[in-house]
C-alpha cells in the first residue's frame, strides 16, 4: 500500500520505473527496438521454414486441400517451429555483448 508506481520514459533515453525504493532501468532507444523486431522476425521465419521442411520430410503437407490430419499436423509444426525460432533468436541476441 505504501508503494507508488511512477514512470518517466523519454524517447531515446533511459526509462526508470520506481517501485518505492527499487528502480528498474531499461534502455528504450529506437535502435534496440529495431534490432529486437528484426531478430523476432528472422527467428519466426527461419523457425517456421525449418519446421515446414521437417514436416515435408515426415510426409505432412501444409498445403493439402481441406483440414485433414496431414494438413493439421503440418500447421501445428509450423507454429511450433516459429515459436521456437523466436525463442532461439532472442537467446542468441541476449548472449551477445
C-alpha positions in Angstrom: 0.0 0.0 0.0 3.0 2.3 0.6 4.4 1.6 -2.9 3.7 4.0 -5.7 4.4 3.3 -9.3 5.8 6.2 -11.2 7.2 6.1 -14.8 9.2 8.7 -16.5 10.1 7.4 -20.0 11.7 9.6 -22.6 12.2 8.6 -26.2 15.8 7.7 -26.9 16.7 7.8 -23.3 16.5 5.6 -20.3 13.1 4.8 -18.8 13.0 4.4 -15.0 10.3 2.7 -13.0 10.3 3.5 -9.3 8.6 0.9 -7.1 9.2 2.6 -3.8 12.9 2.2 -3.4 13.8 -0.3 -6.1 14.4 1.4 -9.5 14.4 -0.6 -12.7 16.0 0.9 -15.8 15.8 -0.2 -19.4 17.3 1.4 -22.5 14.4 2.3 -24.8 16.1 3.7 -27.9 14.9 3.1 -31.4 18.0 1.1 -32.5 17.5 -1.6 -29.8 13.8 -1.8 -30.7 14.6 -2.3 -34.3 17.2 -5.0 -33.5 14.6 -6.7 -31.3 11.9 -6.6 -34.0 14.3 -7.8 -36.8 15.5 -10.6 -34.5 12.0 -11.8 -33.8 11.0 -11.6 -37.5 14.1 -13.6 -38.5 13.6 -16.2 -35.8 9.9 -16.6 -36.8 10.6 -17.1 -40.5 13.6 -19.3 -40.1 11.9 -21.5 -37.4 8.8 -21.9 -39.4 10.7 -22.8 -42.6 12.7 -25.4 -40.8 9.6 -26.9 -39.3 7.9 -26.8 -42.7 10.8 -28.7 -44.2 10.8 -31.2 -41.4 7.1 -31.7 -41.9 7.6 -32.3 -45.6 10.3 -34.9 -44.8 7.9 -36.7 -42.4 5.2 -36.7 -45.1 2.9 -33.9 -43.8 1.6 -31.4 -46.4 0.8 -27.9 -45.2 -0.9 -27.1 -48.4 -3.1 -30.2 -48.7 -6.7 -29.4 -49.5 -9.0 -29.2 -46.5 -8.1 -29.6 -42.9 -7.2 -33.3 -42.8 -4.7 -34.9 -40.5 -1.7 -34.2 -42.7 -2.5 -30.5 -43.0 -3.3 -30.1 -39.4 -0.1 -31.6 -38.2 1.9 -29.5 -40.7 0.2 -26.3 -39.4 1.0 -27.3 -35.8 4.6 -28.0 -36.7 5.0 -24.6 -38.5 3.5 -22.8 -35.5 5.8 -24.7 -33.1 8.8 -24.0 -35.3 8.0 -20.3 -35.5 7.7 -20.0 -31.7 10.9 -22.0 -31.1 12.7 -19.9 -33.7 11.7 -16.6 -32.0 12.8 -18.0 -28.6 16.2 -19.2 -30.1 16.8 -15.8 -31.8 16.1 -13.9 -28.6 18.5 -16.2 -26.7 21.2 -15.6 -29.3 20.8 -11.8 -29.1 20.8 -11.9 -25.3 24.2 -13.7 -25.2 25.8 -11.1 -27.5 27.8 -8.4 -25.7 
